[in-house]
Structures are given as structure tokens and as C-alpha cells.
């Protein structure tokens, strides 16, 4: 800022020096030439003032604007670079995941086939065990039913035998046969020790 003031003051001093030189030159020349010289001096003074204003505007007002724009652009470039790096990282992750995805899918298929085969074998084993249990239970039930039928058949046969024997004995049992049977029974009891 101090430099800008020094330059500005230098330009003003130069402009005044030019103006005084032009005025002195015009006084020496005199007449029409003096008007032309004075006009020329004023043009140079205007030029110096405008040049000083332009220099001041560009030296004082515009550098912060340019600096701010440069900072904004630099910040945008930094952000864009970071975003590009992040996008490339995500792209690389996606490529890696895609390549791993095919391998994982193949592994899942193999594992699913193994699991399905193991489940089929397990179900086959369980089914065989269930069939054996049913077979054993059916065999036990058949044997129990057979035993019950035999017992029932024996009971029926015994009842029929008893009924048949009773009717046969009733037909053959006369009072004389009864007396002979009782006496033979009593004699058999006498021969036994008590």
C-alpha cells in the first residue's frame, strides 16, 4: 500500500513536471505553437492522471479480487482433485468387488450344491431310520397281534375242548360210572402219605 502511494505521488510529480515543462516550452514558442504545445501538455497530463488511476485501480482494488478468484479456483481445483481421487478409489473398489463377486457366486453355488447333497443324504438317512422304525413297530405289532390271536385261539380251543369233554362226560357218565370214579379217587387218596 505504501508502494502504491509512492508510485501515485511520483506520477503526480511527473505530471506536474511535464505540465510546467510544457508551459515553459509554450512560453518560449509563443503563438499558435504555444496553443498546440499546451494542448499537448494537457493531453499528457490527462494521460498521466488516467494512467495513475488505472495503475491505482489495478494495483489497489483488483489484486484482492484476483487473489480471491485465484483462491476460489485453487480451492475448486483441490476439491475436484480430491473428488477425482475418491471417485477413482470407489471405481477401483467396485472393480475389485465385481471381480470378487463372480468368485463368491461360484463359491456360493459350490457350497449350495454341497449343502443340498448333504441335506439329501441326511433326509435319506432319516427316511431309512424312519422306515426301519416303522418296520420294527409293524413287526412288533404283528407279533403282538399273533400272540393275542394264539392266546385267544388257545382259550377258544380249551373252551371248546372243555365243552366237548363236558358233553361227552355228561353222555357217558352214568350213576354207576360216577360211583366207580369216586371210589377209585378215594382209594388213590388213601395210598398217598399226608
Backbone as a ProteinNet text record, in pm:
[ID]
protein_1_A
[PRIMARY]
XXXXXXXXXXXXXXXXXXXXXXXXXXXXXXXXXXXXXXXXXXXXXXXXXXXXXXXXXXXXXXXXXXXXXXXXXXXXXXXXXXXXXXXXXXXXXXXXXXXXXXXXXXXXXXXXXXXXXXXXXXXXXXXXXXXXXXXXXXXXXXXXXXXXXXXXXXXXXXXXXXXXXXXXXXXXXXXXXXXXXXXXXXXXXXXXXX
[TERTIARY]
83.4	0	88	195.9	287.1	351.9	380.9	440.6	343.9	216.6	116.6	109.6	114.4	112.1	237	350.3	474.8	467.5	415.7	403.4	304.3	195.6	95	153.9	225.4	287.6	392.5	464.4	565.2	498.9	386.1	314.4	262.4	213.2	163.3	278.1	393.9	510.6	553.4	556.4	593.8	494.8	367.8	265.2	282.5	308.5	329.6	456.4	559.1	683.1	658.4	582.9	550.7	466.8	373.5	289.7	371.8	461	543.5	640.1	692.9	782.6	706.6	583.9	503.9	469.2	440.9	408.3	530.1	649	770.5	799.7	781.7	806.2	709	586.2	486	517.2	567.6	600.1	714.7	806	918.3	873.6	789.7	748.9	655.1	560	466	363.4	251.3	150.3	79.8	59.8	-16.2	54.4	179.8	259	238.7	221.5	203.2	70.5	-29.5	-159.5	-149.8	-77.3	-60.7	18.7	121.8	204.6	125.4	49.9	-29.9	-133.5	-190.4	-286.9	-218.3	-98.6	-22.1	10.9	46.5	80.1	-43.5	-156.8	-280	-316.8	-294.3	-319.4	-229.1	-101.1	-8	-47.4	-93.8	-136.8	-257.7	-351.9	-468	-425.1	-330.6	-280.4	-217.5	-135.8	-68.2	-171.2	-272.1	-376.5	-453.5	-491.8	-563.7	-475.5	-350	-257.2	-242.8	-234.7	-226.2	-351	-470.9	-596.2	-603.5	-565.5	-565.8	-468.2	-349.7	-250	-303.6	-368.6	-423.1	-533.8	-622.1	-730.4	-670.7	-577.6	-517.8	-425.2	-364	-270.2	-337.9	-447.7	-510.4	-638.2	-729	-860.3	-864.8	-801.5	-815.4	-731.7	-613.8	-538.7	-614.6	-687.2	-764.3	-870.8	-932.3	-1033.5	-966.5	-851.1	-779.5	-731.8	-683.6	-636.6	-752	-868.2	-986.1	-1029.2	-1029.6	-1064.8	-963.9	-835.9	-732.1	-748.7	-781	-803.7	-924.7	-1032.3	-1152.5	-1121.3	-1047.8	-1011.8	-922.5	-825.6	-736.6	-814.9	-908.2	-992.4	-1077.5	-1134.8	-1217.1	-1132	-1009.6	-919.5	-885	-858.2	-826.6	-944.6	-1064.6	-1184.1	-1207.1	-1188.8	-1208.2	-1105.9	-982.3	-878.5	-914.5	-959.2	-998.8	-1117.6	-1214.7	-1331.6	-1289.9	-1194.9	-1146.9	-1077.1	-993.8	-923.2	-1025.1	-1124.5	-1228.4	-1307.7	-1341.2	-1414.5	-1331	-1201.6	-1113.7	-1102.3	-1097	-1090.7	-1218.3	-1333.9	-1461.2	-1472.2	-1423.6	-1424.2	-1338.3	-1219.9	-1131.2	-1196.2	-1264.3	-1335.2	-1444.1	-1518.4	-1626.2	-1570	-1459.6	-1396.9	-1351.8	-1291.4	-1245.9	-1364.4	-1471.4	-1590.2	-1652.4	-1655.3	-1712.2	-1630.5	-1497.3	-1415.1	-1431	-1442.3	-1462.7	-1604	-1699.1	-1838.5	-1855.8	-1791.9	-1802.7	-1744.8	-1631	-1569.6	-1659.8	-1716	-1804.4	-1930.1	-1983.7	-2102.5	-2069.4	-1953.8	-1913.2	-1897.5	-1837.1	-1821.7	-1957.7	-2049.9	-2184.2	-2254.3	-2239	-2301.8	-2245.7	-2112.8	-2050	-2096.6	-2097.8	-2141.8	-2288.2	-2371.8	-2514.2	-2532	-2453.7	-2461.8	-2418.3	-2308.7	-2264.3	-2371.5	-2427.7	-2531.2	-2653.4	-2692.5	-2808.4	-2780.4	-2660.8	-2625.1	-2623.6	-2567.7	-2564.5	-2706.4	-2793	-2932.1	-3005	-2978.9	-3040.8	-2994.7	-2864.8	-2812.8	-2870.8	-2881.1	-2939.9	-3084.7	-3160.8	-3301.3	-3312.3	-3222.3	-3221.8	-3195.9	-3097.3	-3067.5	-3184.5	-3245.9	-3361.4	-3475.5	-3496.2	-3603.4	-3577.6	-3452.3	-3418	-3442.9	-3402.4	-3427.5	-3577	-3653	-3797.7	-3859.9	-3813.1	-3865.2	-3833.8	-3710.9	-3673.1	-3758.5	-3781.4	-3865.3	-4007	-4060.3	-4196	-4199.6	-4096.1	-4089.1	-4083.7	-3998.9	-3986.6	-4117.5	-4179.1	-4305.9	-4414.2	-4417.7	-4517.9	-4494	-4365.6	-4333.2	-4374.1	-4343.4	-4381.6	-4532.7	-4602	-4747.7	-4805.7	-4745.8	-4793.2	-4768.9	-4649.5	-4619	-4714	-4742.7	-4835.3	-4974.5	-5017.4	-5149.5	-5151.6	-5039.4	-5030	-5037.9	-4963.1	-4968.2	-5109.3	-5169.1	-5305.1	-5400.2	-5381.5	-5467.6	-5443.5	-5316	-5284.8	-5349.5	-5333.2	-5391.5	-5541.9	-5600.2	-5744.8	-5783.8	-5702.8	-5729.5	-5715.4	-5613.6	-5595.2	-5713.2	-5755.3	-5869.8	-5993.9	-6011.3	-6127.9	-6118.6	-5996.1	-5978	-5999.9	-5948.8	-5967.1	-6114	-6181.7	-6324.6	-6400.7	-6367.7	-6435.6	-6402.6	-6278.6	-6239	-6312.4	-6319.5	-6389.7	-6536.9	-6594.2	-6737.5	-6760.9	-6669.8	-6682.8	-6665.4	-6566.1	-6542	-6658.7	-6711.7	-6824.8	-6946.5	-6970.2	-7086.3	-7061.5	-6934.6	-6901.7	-6912.6	-6860.9	-6867.9	-7013.2	-7089.9	-7231	-7305.1	-7266.6	-7331.2	-7285.6	-7160.7	-7108.5	-7118.8	-7144.9	-7147.5	-7285.3	-7278.2	-7399.2	-7376.6	-7482.1	-7462.1	-7362.2	-7353.4	-7260.5	-7118.1	-7096.3	-6963.2	-6921.1	-7015.8	-6984	-6936.5	-7006.2	-6968.9	-6832.3	-6804.4	-6675.9	-6565.1	-6586.4	-6486.1	-6457.5	-6559	-6541.6	-6464.7	-6499.4	-6430.3	-6285.4	-6256.1	-6118.2	-6039.8	-6105.8	-6039.9	-6008.3	-6101.6	-6083.1	-5970.2	-5961.6	-5857.4	-5721.8	-5715.1	-5588.6	-5545.1	-5636.9	-5602.9	-5552.8	-5603.3	-5562.6	-5419.3	-5374.7	-5238.8	-5133.2	-5169.3	-5074	-5045.1	-4920.4	-4892.1	-4937.7	-4976.6	-5028	-4918.4
-118.7	0	125.2	118.9	232	250.5	138.5	146.5	211.9	176.9	234.8	385.8	431.8	577.1	643.2	579.7	636.2	646.2	543.2	546.2	654.5	664.7	765	905.6	929.1	1061.2	1088	984.4	1000.6	1039.6	974.7	1009.3	1152.8	1196.1	1334.1	1432.6	1402.9	1491.3	1496.3	1379.1	1375	1456.2	1440.3	1512.8	1663.1	1706.6	1849.5	1897.8	1813.8	1849.4	1863.1	1769.5	1777.4	1902.1	1927.8	2045.1	2173.7	2185.1	2305.5	2312.8	2195.7	2196.2	2237.3	2188.1	2222.6	2370.9	2423.7	2565.9	2650.5	2610.6	2683.9	2674.4	2557.2	2537.9	2621.8	2630.6	2708.1	2857.1	2901	3041.5	3078.3	2990	3017.5	3020.1	2934	2921.6	3034.4	3058.6	3164	3128.6	3203.9	3199.6	3066.5	3028.3	2910.1	2783.1	2790.3	2676.1	2654.6	2763.1	2754.8	2686.4	2717.2	2652.3	2501.6	2469.2	2327.9	2256.8	2322	2263	2252.2	2352.4	2349.3	2237.7	2229.3	2120.1	1985.3	1975.2	1851.3	1821.4	1925.6	1908	1859.9	1922.1	1879.7	1735.2	1698.5	1559.7	1466.4	1506.9	1421.6	1418.7	1532.9	1536.2	1444.1	1454.6	1365.5	1218.6	1193.9	1057.1	1008.1	1094.3	1055.7	1033.5	1119.8	1103.4	972.9	950.4	826.4	703.6	713.6	602.6	579.2	688.1	674.9	609.8	651.8	591.8	443	413.3	273	191.5	248.5	179.9	161.3	263.8	255.5	149.6	151.1	51.5	-88.8	-106.6	-239.4	-274.2	-176.2	-201.8	-212.7	-143.1	-136.4	-219.7	-203.9	-266.2	-407.7	-427.3	-555.3	-670.1	-645	-760.5	-844.3	-783.1	-869.8	-951.7	-889.6	-962.5	-1078.5	-1048.4	-1154.4	-1263.1	-1219.1	-1315	-1403.1	-1340.3	-1415.3	-1514.4	-1467.8	-1557.8	-1672	-1636.9	-1740.1	-1840.7	-1789.8	-1880.1	-1969.6	-1909.3	-1987.9	-2095.5	-2055.8	-2152.1	-2260.7	-2221.4	-2319	-2413.6	-2358.3	-2441.5	-2537.4	-2486.3	-2571.4	-2681.9	-2648.1	-2749.1	-2854.5	-2808.9	-2902.4	-2994.6	-2936.3	-3017.4	-3114.5	-3066.6	-3153.1	-3266.2	-3235.1	-3339	-3442.2	-3394.4	-3486.9	-3571.7	-3507.7	-3581.8	-3685	-3647.7	-3740.6	-3859.5	-3831.6	-3940.1	-4032.4	-3972.7	-4052.6	-4135.4	-4074.2	-4147.2	-4261.5	-4237.1	-4344.5	-4455.7	-4419	-4519.8	-4604.1	-4536.2	-4608.4	-4696.3	-4646	-4725.6	-4849.6	-4831.8	-4946.4	-5046.5	-4995.9	-5084.5	-5161.3	-5089.7	-5154.3	-5261.1	-5231.3	-5330.2	-5451.3	-5425.1	-5535.2	-5618.1	-5549.6	-5621.5	-5702.3	-5645.1	-5717.2	-5842.4	-5830.5	-5947.7	-6049.3	-6001.8	-6092.6	-6149.6	-6073.9	-6116.5	-6244.9	-6253.1	-6373.1	-6493.4	-6473.4	-6581.6	-6621.2	-6521.5	-6550.2	-6623.7	-6584	-6651.3	-6797.7	-6822	-6959.8	-7037.9	-6973.8	-7040.1	-7068.4	-6971.9	-6992.6	-7108.9	-7117.9	-7227.4	-7361.7	-7368.5	-7493.9	-7528.7	-7429.5	-7453.2	-7495.1	-7432	-7466.6	-7610	-7649.8	-7787.1	-7885.3	-7851.5	-7937.9	-7947.5	-7833.3	-7832.3	-7912.4	-7896.8	-7970	-8119.7	-8159.8	-8301.9	-8355.6	-8277.6	-8319.6	-8331.3	-8238.3	-8242.1	-8363.1	-8394.4	-8512.2	-8637.8	-8645.6	-8762.3	-8770.1	-8656.8	-8655.3	-8701.5	-8648.8	-8689.1	-8837.1	-8884.1	-9026.1	-9110.6	-9069.9	-9142.5	-9140.4	-9021.7	-9010	-9096.2	-9097.3	-9178.1	-9326.8	-9368.5	-9509.2	-9545.7	-9457	-9481.4	-9488.8	-9396.3	-9397	-9524.6	-9569.4	-9693.4	-9811.5	-9813.7	-9922.3	-9918.7	-9798.6	-9786.1	-9835	-9794.5	-9835.9	-9987.4	-10040.6	-10185	-10259.4	-10210.1	-10273.8	-10263.7	-10145.4	-10126.6	-10215.6	-10224.2	-10308.7	-10455	-10496.3	-10635.1	-10664.3	-10572.7	-10591.5	-10597.5	-10509.7	-10507.3	-10637.2	-10686.2	-10812	-10927.8	-10929.2	-11034.9	-11028.4	-10906.6	-10891.6	-10939.1	-10902.4	-10945.3	-11097.9	-11154.5	-11300.4	-11370.5	-11316.1	-11374.7	-11366.3	-11248.3	-11232.3	-11329.3	-11348.1	-11441.1	-11584.4	-11621.5	-11756.1	-11781.1	-11677.6	-11691.3	-11707.2	-11623.5	-11630.2	-11765.3	-11810.7	-11939.7	-12053.7	-12044.1	-12146.3	-12145.1	-12023.8	-12012.9	-12073.4	-12038.6	-12091	-12244.1	-12291.4	-12437.1	-12505.3	-12442.3	-12501.1	-12502.8	-12393.2	-12385.1	-12490	-12498.9	-12599.3	-12740.7	-12761.7	-12894	-12925.5	-12823.9	-12844.7	-12870.8	-12787.7	-12805	-12942.8	-12981.1	-13113.2	-13226.1	-13208.4	-13311.9	-13318.8	-13203.9	-13199.9	-13270.5	-13239.4	-13304	-13454.2	-13488.9	-13630.5	-13701	-13633.2	-13692.4	-13699.9	-13599.2	-13598.9	-13712.9	-13745.2	-13852.9	-13988.5	-13995.4	-14123.5	-14141.2	-14043.6	-14052.6	-14104	-14217.3	-14279.5	-14288.5	-14317.9	-14324.3	-14433.1	-14541.3	-14648	-14603.5	-14530.2	-14481.4	-14377.4	-14298.1	-14196.1	-14262.5	-14365.3	-14432.3	-14497.6	-14554.5	-14620.5	-14516.4	-14400.9	-14295.7	-14241.5	-14219	-14163	-14264.9	-14391.2	-14488.5	-14500.9	-14496.2	-14504.1	-14380.5	-14268.2	-14144.3	-14154.6	-14203.4	-14215.3	-14314.6	-14424.7	-14523.6	-14463.5	-14380.5	-14318.3	-14221.3	-14162.9	-14070.7	-14147.1	-14266.1	-14342.8	-14389.1	-14414.9	-14465.7	-14355.7	-14238	-14124.8	-14087.8	-14052.4	-14004	-13860.3	-13826.3	-13691.3	-13594.6
0	0	0	74.8	77.7	-58.8	-124.7	-259.2	-356.8	-343.9	-434.6	-414.9	-291.8	-266	-323.5	-302.6	-356.3	-507.3	-571.7	-718.8	-758.7	-686.2	-717.9	-703.9	-595.9	-576.5	-684	-720.8	-826.8	-957.9	-985.9	-1109.6	-1106	-990.8	-978.8	-998.1	-937.1	-950.8	-1096.9	-1161.4	-1304.6	-1387.9	-1354.9	-1430.3	-1411.4	-1287.7	-1264.3	-1335.3	-1333	-1402.3	-1551.3	-1608.1	-1750.8	-1780.4	-1691.2	-1711.4	-1708.8	-1610.4	-1602.6	-1719.9	-1764.9	-1880.6	-2005	-2015.8	-2132.8	-2130.4	-2012	-2002.5	-2037.9	-1992.5	-2024.1	-2173.3	-2229.6	-2371.1	-2452.8	-2407.3	-2479.1	-2469.3	-2357.8	-2342.2	-2434.4	-2455.9	-2544.4	-2689.5	-2725.1	-2865.1	-2901.9	-2813	-2837	-2942.2	-2948.6	-3050.6	-3062.9	-3190.5	-3228	-3182.1	-3192.5	-3149.7	-2999.5	-2927.2	-2782.4	-2750.7	-2828.6	-2805.3	-2829.4	-2934.4	-2967.3	-2859	-2811.2	-2705.2	-2576.7	-2543.4	-2422.1	-2433	-2549.8	-2572.1	-2555	-2605.6	-2594.9	-2447.8	-2372.9	-2231.5	-2155.5	-2183.3	-2115.6	-2150.6	-2276.4	-2314.8	-2234.7	-2219.9	-2142.2	-1995.2	-1946.3	-1805.8	-1786.2	-1879.5	-1872.7	-1882.2	-1971.8	-1986.4	-1856.9	-1795.8	-1671.6	-1561.4	-1552.3	-1449.9	-1473.5	-1599.1	-1631.2	-1606.4	-1644.4	-1621.3	-1471.7	-1393	-1247.5	-1190.5	-1240.7	-1194.1	-1231.5	-1354.5	-1398.3	-1313.1	-1291.2	-1208.6	-1066.7	-1014.3	-879.5	-872.6	-973	-974.7	-982.8	-1077.7	-1093.1	-976.9	-916.2	-806.3	-671.8	-653.1	-521.7	-513.1	-608.8	-598.1	-657.4	-769.1	-838	-780.2	-723.4	-670.6	-567.5	-472.2	-381	-454.8	-557	-635.2	-708.3	-772	-843.7	-745.8	-629.2	-529.6	-481.9	-457.1	-413.2	-521.5	-648.3	-759.1	-770.8	-755.3	-763.2	-648.8	-528.4	-415.6	-440.8	-494.2	-526.3	-630.4	-731.8	-837.6	-780.2	-698.2	-635.8	-545.7	-468.6	-382.1	-464.1	-573.4	-660.9	-723.4	-763.2	-821.8	-716.6	-592.7	-484.3	-457.5	-450.2	-427.3	-542.2	-664.6	-781.1	-781.4	-743.2	-736.8	-630.9	-515.7	-408	-452.4	-519	-567.6	-672.6	-758.8	-861.7	-796.6	-695.6	-626	-558	-492.8	-426.5	-527.9	-640.8	-745.1	-800.7	-820.6	-869.8	-766	-636.8	-530.8	-530.3	-541	-542.6	-667	-779.8	-901.8	-884.7	-825.4	-802.2	-707.1	-601.9	-509.5	-583	-669.6	-744.7	-837.6	-903.8	-993.3	-912.7	-797.1	-711.3	-663.9	-621.2	-575.1	-688.1	-808.5	-922.8	-952.7	-949.4	-976.2	-863.8	-740.6	-627.7	-627.7	-683	-683.5	-764.5	-879.1	-961.3	-886.9	-821	-744.5	-627.8	-558.4	-445.9	-491.5	-607.2	-659.8	-688.8	-749.7	-777.5	-647.1	-546	-415.9	-352.4	-362.2	-307.3	-377.5	-510.2	-584.5	-539	-528	-484.8	-343.8	-255	-118.3	-114.8	-196.3	-200.8	-251.1	-352.1	-401.1	-293	-222.4	-112.8	-4.4	31.8	135.4	91.6	-36.1	-87.6	-86.5	-129	-129.2	14.6	106.8	247.2	302.4	265	312.4	254.3	127.3	65.1	138.9	166.9	239	379.4	445.6	579.5	575.4	478	464.5	428.6	343.6	306.7	431.6	512.7	636.5	732.7	747.6	836.8	785.1	653.2	594.6	617.9	599.1	622.6	768.9	860.9	1003.1	1032.3	971.3	991.7	936.8	819.6	760.4	852.2	905.9	996.4	1122.9	1176.2	1295.4	1266.2	1149.8	1112	1092.5	1026	1003.2	1137.3	1229.7	1360.7	1437.5	1433.3	1503.8	1443.4	1310.7	1244.5	1280	1278.9	1312.9	1456.3	1549.3	1689.2	1703	1627.3	1633.7	1577.1	1467.9	1408.3	1505.1	1568.6	1665	1783.7	1830.9	1944	1903.3	1782.6	1735	1718.5	1671.4	1654.4	1790	1889	2022.6	2080.6	2062	2113.9	2044.2	1915.4	1840.6	1887.1	1912.7	1961.1	2098	2186.7	2320.7	2308.2	2224	2205.3	2145.6	2050.1	1986.4	2088	2174.9	2278.4	2374.3	2412.7	2502.9	2438.6	2310.6	2238.7	2227.8	2195.2	2181.8	2316.2	2423.2	2556	2593.6	2563.9	2596.7	2517.8	2386.7	2304.2	2354.2	2394.8	2444.8	2574.2	2660.4	2786.9	2760.4	2673.9	2642.5	2579.8	2488.5	2423.1	2523.3	2611.4	2711.6	2808.1	2843.8	2936.7	2877.7	2751	2689.2	2672.8	2643.1	2628.3	2763.8	2866.3	3000.5	3043.8	3015.2	3054.4	2984.7	2861.2	2789.8	2846.9	2881	2925.4	3078	3147.1	3292.2	3337.5	3383.7	3440.3	3590.4	3671.6	3814	3851.6	3782.4	3816.2	3787.1	3677.8	3640.4	3741.5	3791.4	3890	4018.9	4060.3	4183.7	4168.8	4059.6	4037.1	4034.3	3976.6	3967.7	4106.4	4184.4	4318.4	4403.1	4395.6	4477.5	4431	4308.1	4261.4	4306.8	4313	4358.4	4506.7	4584.4	4728.2	4754.4	4685.5	4705.1	4668.5	4567.8	4531.4	4640.3	4710.3	4816.9	4938.5	4961.6	5077	5059.7	4948.2	4926	4932.8	4940.5	4945.8	5088.1	5116.8	5252	5267.9	5386.5	5412	5420.3
[MASK]
++++++++++++++++++++++++++++++++++++++++++++++++++++++++++++++++++++++++++++++++++++++++++++++++++++++++++++++++++++++++++++++++++++++++++++++++++++++++++++++++++++++++++++++++++++++++++++++++++

